[in-house]
């Protein structure tokens, strides 16, 4: 999952900051978390963070300054640009707020240093998905770049990931979700139950998929398997032959006029859906909420084959040491102490340290967002807007129902370069 903020195209950086600062106003009254040293107020320190737009939010920077006295400078970018910057400009940031599939490209370059879990105050609160790949002991581990497979190294300096849990964490996980198709129930005119439905000739010219190769190819794989066109050995690590079969199918569908557009940013997906130009497409949960907040029917449709998932976290730049490294750990411990987790949960994402986030949500909010219960009162977004009316139930149900039905994670394949080249042929076709 990723989010593009390109000033040149005028995409939503401004509106994002507007909602974020409004939310920060709300947050200011929620009581400062106590128990953090005030050392940073006396010794001003700035932490430079970059990453995708979903979590580089002004409200978080303002709350961090209020609670810790640490100035957080944030830069929001799209996933591909984040991967490139992490590797090619390692001195331009202190914290990389990146996705786990990006970590697979970034970590072997030696630009991120592992974290000692003994310094992570809430390590024991991290959901097991990030430690062993399982939500519950009997869960099946999903295909693709599951976060736990790139989550640990044996010791500092290692470029290879460890096989299991160790003392050294590659990143502190912060945010994740289970993604599916968004639909306009008022316009599709029938039940939608499978990823294959996006290819129904009835929806010709009214569908869209995501144009970020590492993510779009996973949506395509879910569609291909659902249609019975192919059974991948591992959707997250296709052979060249599987890539060719998948892309050739997409090109044919594109030339046949099945797709209306290919989106890269949150705002593009919202606009396509709100306008009714598209009635079924790859979507992110908060984008569906954004369409609904305009008073337009939009549903995040659970599908029988399951969800495509993604996760992100905070990584420490290799150059950090001394007081700056201490401040970075302090920031990461603050980040996972609950306020930010609750803020992310309220937008339809999930916090990696659920227990701490729970303390910053009302019983009704927790019931709606996490337990799949009907809302007792109106559900309000971080910016104060009503997102759902009393009585609403979250699409897909509870946290366990959603994250328990993940079929694959966003992924970097062994044949990544070949896949990206073929994907670009599809977009250009």
N, C-alpha and C positions, 0 to 999 in steps of 0.2 A: 504494500500500500504505500502510496506516496502522494505528494501534493506539490504542484508547481506554483511558484510565485514569480512570475516574470513581469517586471515593471513595464517593459516595452509593450507587452500585450495588454497591459492594464488589468491583469487578473488579480482581483481580490486581496492583494496585500493590504490595501487601505481598509477595506471592509473588515478584514480579519483583525487588524489592529484596533478598529473601532469597537468591535464586539469584545475583544480581549480586554480593552481598557475599561469598558463598562463592567465587565465581569470582575475586574480587579477592584472596582469600587464596591461591589457587593461583598467581595471577599474580605475587604479591609475590616469589616465589622465582625468577622467571624472569630476574632481572638487570636493573638499571636501565639504560635507554638513556643512554649518555654523550654528552657533547659539547654539551649544552644549557647556556646560562649559568645560574648559580645566583642571578642577580640577583633573581629573584622571591621567593626565600627570604628575602632581606634586606629587600625592599620588598614586603610582602604585598599581593597583588592578587587580586581576585575577579572571575571572568567569569560573567555570568548567561547561561545558554543555555536555550532552550526548543525543543520540537519533538515529533515523534511518539515513541511509546514503544519503537519497535523499536531505536532507537539511543541514547536517553537513559537510559543504564544506569549504576548506581552504581559498577560495577567500573571504568568508564572514568574517572569523577571521582576515584576513589581512586588509580588508577595515575597520573593527571595530577598529583595533589598530590605523590605520591612522586617522580616524575621531574622535575617542573618547579617545584614549590613554589607552583603556581597553584591557587587554590581555585575549583572549578567548581561553580556552583549550577545544578542541572538541574530543569526542569519538563517533565513528559511530558503530552501532550494528544492529542486525535485530529486528523486532517487538517483538517477544516473549522474547528475551533477554532483551529488553528495559523495558518491563512490569515487568520482574523479578527484574532487577536492581533497578528500581524506588522504589519498595516496600521493598526489602531486604537490600539495601545499601543507605539509604536516606542521609547519611552524605558524600557520595562520589561525590555529584554533587550539583550545585547551581541552574542550569536551566535544566529542563527536556523538551526536544524537542520531544514530543510524539504525537501519533495519538489519536483521540477522543475516539475510541473504547477501547484503552488502558487505557484512563482516567477513564473509568467505573470500571476497575480493581484496579487502583492506588488510586483514590481520597478518597474512603472510608477508606483507610489505614492511612489517616492523614499525609501523607508525603509531600503534596503540599499545600501551603497556597493560599487563594484566592487573587485576585488583586482588589484593589479599582479602579473602572473605572475612578474616578476623577483624578487619577494619570497617566492615559493612554492618552497621547496627541492625538492619532489618533483613539480613540474609536468610535467617530462619523463617521469615514470613513470605519469602518468594514462592509463588505457586509451583508445584512440582513439575509442571509442563516444561519449565526452563532448566530443570535439573536432571530429569530422566525421560522427558517426552510424554509423560502420562499424566492426565488430569486426575484419574483415579487408578488404583492398583491394577484393575482389570482392563484399562483402556488400551486400544490398539494404537501403536505409534504411527502417525501419519507420514505419508511420503513427502519428498522434497527436502529443503534445508530446514529441518526441525531445529529450533533454537538450541536445544541441549547438545546437538551434534557439533556445534561450534562454540559452545558455552564455556569450555574449560581448557587450560593448558597444564602440563605437569609442573612447569617452573617458569619464572620470568626468563625472557629471551627465546623461548620456544616458538617456532613458527608453525608447528603442527598442532592440531587440536587433540586434546586428550579423549580417550574412549569413554570416560565416565567422570563423575564428580570429583574434583580435587580442591585444594586450598586456593587455586588461582582462577578467578572468574574473568572471562574476556570482556564482558560488559555487565553492567547492572541493568536487568530488564525493567522497562517502565510501562510499556503500552503494547497492546495487541488486540486483535479482533478476529472474528469469523466472518468472512465476506461471502456474499451470494448475489443473486440477481435482484435488481430493483425493478418493480413493475408499476404501471398505472392501472390499478384494478378496474377503474371506470372505462378504460379504453381497450384493454386486451380482450375483454368479452368472454373469457373462459377461465377455468382453473389452470394455474401454472404449477407444475409439480416436479419438473426435471430441467436440468441444464440444456437438454435437447430442444426445449420449447423456444429458445431464442432463434432457432433455425426454421421455425414453422413458416412456410411460404405466405401464410396469412399476415405475418408481421413484416413482410418484405418492405425495405426502405424505412422501417421504423425501429431498427435495432442498433445497438452500439456496443463496442467492447473497448477495453482500456488499451491505449497505445503506450505502454511501458513494457518492452519486450519480456523481461523476466517475470512479469506479472500476467501480461496478456496471454502468454503462451500457456500458462497454467489454466486460465479460463478456457482457452481453446481445448486443452486436454480434457477438462471436465466435460465439455460439450461433445468432443469426439467419442469418449468412452460411453457417455449417456446415449449417444445415437447408435452405439454398437459398431462404429467404424473401425475401432482399434482397441486392443487391450494392451496398455503399456506395461512393461516390466516394472518401471518406476517413472511415473509422470514427471517427477522432479529431476530425473536424469535420463533424458531421452537419447536414443541412438540417433545417428544421422538419418537413418532410414525413417525412424519415427518422426523426426523433425520435418523431413521432406513431406511425408504423408499428411501431417498436420497442416503445414503451410500451404501445400497444394490445395487442400480442401478449403482453407480460408480464402485463397486467391479466387477459386472458382465461385465461392459464395459472394465474394465482393464484386466480382465481375457480373454476377447474376443480379446485383442490386439489393442484396439482403441487408447491407449495413447503411445506415444514414450517415454515421460519423464515427470517428475514433477520438476519444478524449484523453487528455493528459492531466487535467487539473480538476479539483473538486468543483470549482465554479462551472466549468464546462459541463460536467455531468448533471449538475443541478439545473442549469439553463435548458439543456436538451430535454430533460424530463418535465420541467415546469411548463415549457412551451407546448408540450405534446408532440414535438417533432419526433421524439423517441418514446416508445411505450414499454420497452423491455431492454435492459442493458446491465452490464457490469456496474456495480455501484458500491459505495461505502456507506455504512450505517448512518453517520452524521449527515451525509448528503441527502439521504432519504428523509431524515428529520427536517432538513432545511427546506425541502420541497413541501413537506406537510405543514411547516410553519407558515407557508404562504396560503394555506387553506385549500391546497390541492391534494387529492387522494394519491397516495404513493405508499407502496408496501415493500418491505425487505423480505422477499419470499423464501422461506425455508424450502430446500429441494431434497428429493429422496437420496441423491448421491452424496449429500453432505456439503460442507463449506470448504472454501479455499482460505487459508489463514495467513497472517503475517504478524510479526512482532518486532519491536524495536527496543533499544536501550541506550544507556550512556556509557561511552568509552573514554578512557583517560589517554590523552596524547602522550607519546613516549618522552617528549621533552620536559614534562612536568616533574618538579622535584621541590624539596624544602617546603616553605610556607605555602607556595602555590598548590603543591600536591595536597597538603593538609586541607587547604580551603576547598579543593575539588572533592575530597572525600566528605568534608562537612556538608557541601552542597548536595552530594548524592544521598547522604543519609537524611538530609532535610527533605529532599525530593520524594523519598520513599516513606516518609513518616506519616503520610495520610492526606494532607490538604490537596496536593497535586493529584494523587490517585483518585480522590473524590471528584475533582474537577474534570478529569478525563472520563471517569465512569459516567458522569452526567451528560457527556456528549455522545454516549453510545460506544465508547471504547472500553477496554478493561484495564484495570491497574494490576501490575505484577505483584504488588503486596496488598492483597485484598483486605486482610485483617486491619491494617492501619487505615485504609481508606474508609472502612465502615464507620469508624469513629467520627468522620466528618460529613456523614450523610444522615438525613432523617430516616426514620424507620420506613416511611412510605417510599422515599427515593430508593433505598436499598431493596425494598420489596419489588418495586417496578423494574429497576435496571438489572438487578442481580438474581433475584429469586423467581422472576417470571410471574409475579402476582399482579392482579388488577390494581391500578392506582386508586388510592382512596381520595386523594385530592388532585388538583392540576399538577402536572409535572413541568417544572420550569427549567429552562436552559441556563447555563452559567451567565448569560447576558440579561437574564430576567424575563425573557419572552416565554410565553406558555407554549410548550412543545406538544403536550398531550393533555387531553381533558380527563377528568376523574373517570374511572372505569376502564381506561385503556390498558391493554396488555401488550408487552413488548413483542414485536415480531420475532418468531423463533424461540420465544420462551426464556427460560432461565439460562444463567451462565453455564451450568453443567450441561444443559441440553444443547446449547450452541457450540461451546468449545469441546464438548464430548463427541461431536459429529464432524470433526475436521478431517477431510479426505487428503488434503495436501497443504504444504506450506510453500510460500513464494520461495524461489529456488535459483541457485546458480548451478548450471549443468557442466559436466566435463566438456561438452561441446558448445559451451556458451557463445564463443565467437561465431561459430557457424550458425547457431540459432539466431543470433542478433542480425547477422547478414541476411538470412532468409526472411526474418520478420520484416526487415526494412524493404525487402523486395515486395512483400505482401502489401505494406502500407503504400508503396509507390505504384503498385499494379493498377 
